Amino acid sequence: MKKYLLIISAFMYMVNISAQKLIYQNYYKADSLLKVVTKNYIVNDQLIYSGFTYSMGHYSFPEQQISYPIIYSLSSLNKKFILDKELIYNGKAYNSTMVFIGDSCSYNDFGEKEIKKVSLNGNEFSYFYLPINVVNIIKENRSSLHFINVDDEYYSLGFNNLLGNKFYITVDKNTQLISKITQLKYDDLYGDTYQEILYANYKNNIPYDITVNHNQIVKAAFHLDSVGVKKPSIKVDSISNDISKETISKGLFIIKLNDYNNKILVTEHEDFLAIYEAPINVAVGNEIISFLQKHFNNKPIKYCFLSHHHPDHAGAISSFVNVNAKVVTTKGNVNYFDKLSKSIHTLKGEGFHPSKYNANYIIIDSLSEKTFFKKSSTSVIVYESGATTDHTNEFLYFYFPKQKILFVGDLVIFPKEKIRDQKKRALSVYTLIKSKKLKVEKIYTGWPLKDQKEFGTITDLKNSLLKSYPDLK
């Protein structure tokens, strides 16, 4: 027995030595390649780029982007890296500055005057707009450097920064210059994804074209205009998940997501539930499901009605596809919702994997209407009229004829304190009520929640429109 134990011990020792040798070999190989790359980069006082930044917000169709002209000034001063941005919006210039000093970061957003310290975590990717900064961070965290792979044109290295975040660089074998840096990241909407910076069109070892991609979508693209010296635009030294339920009618409930400033509507049927809106992301969606299971005796959610595609109304669609709920939406959202419902979320929280179910859609055609649950006390008529909203190309309204309640997502607001003048979005609600001759006593919304009335009336709606539409009847 002793003999066998000695043999096993000797074998394990050799395996350990072999593993250590592989680690050393990998590191030295990566380090030798880094030394070659390092020689190709020098510090420039300032590089000025111009191009466009792309905003993807609450626009007319899924993943629509709007571009804004922007100038980037990248400066290195006394071990400080300063990123000045000048954004042109409606013909007016707005400035923003980020300052990186060692392991600290200071920042002011567009339009703000004072620069404040912020967490480096989550902002460090902007530091890598200059590839020499990538090299410097690798050198400061050399023990994390490792070789990944090589092909005919490129080789790849990986490293961690001081926060422990992992990055990967791709180096062109011919030029020995960095062509790309990538970071695996988590996005509340897209799940497990990555962000990357592409460096191209090098001249004198300076990248003349830089592209920043988030979630495989272009976030910014800019071209080098000049190399020079310029003072920074700002003085750098100044540097529960509470959910509640309210009954609004028999079998009809408003669920308030107090931490998220959102609401959803729920109808209870004999052996299932239907929800109206699925806001924010899968984490919030899972919270909603747990809450509903607790308060409605584990009744299954069989229907998920979505007014439109914006994340604060449909970002949690994956959670409800995961429980095999039928999704009531419009044709233009299907591909986008398929993309979201198949996203994997493991880099944040408890993790989420798409289920075996494919999204089961019920499509409401443009300018059409469809009645659901006709025999139920909470029957609903769904109207599509996105073209009138000036908000999204497609939009669904939900009318409960027996309760005389209309649920309209975020097309109108009803502040507690005073009437707020409103325009086309609210007008579309008024037009629907009048054109369809709906008997409406209460208008509920899915957003916002804070400082709002519980519901609005047709009188409230009309009064909010009279300033913009004085001839309204």
Buried (B, 14 or more C-beta within 10 A) or exposed (E): EEEEEEEEEEEEEEEEEEEEEEEEEBBEBBBEBBEEBBEBBEEBEBBBBBBBBBEBEBBBBBEBBEEBBBBBBBBBBEEBBBBBBBBBEEEEEBBBBBBBBEEEBBBBBBEBEEBEEBEBEEBBBBBBBBBBBBBBBBBEBEEBBBBEEEEEEBBBBBBBBEEEBEBBBBBBEEEBBBBBBBBEBBBBBBBBBBBBBBBEEBEEBBBBBBBBBBBEEBBBBBEBBEEEEEEBBBEBEEBEEEBEBEEBBEBBBBBBBBBBBBBBBBBBBEEBBBBBBBBBBBBBBBBBBEBBBEBBEEBEBBBBBBBBBBBBBBBBBBBBBBBBBBBBBBEBBBEBBBBBBEBBBEEBEEEBEBEEEEBEBBBBEEEEBBEBBEEBBBBBBBBBBBBBBBBBBBBBBBBBBBBEBBBBBBBBBBBEEEBEEBEBBBBBBBBBBEEBEBEBEBBBBBBBBEEBBEBBBBEBBBBBBEEEBEEBE
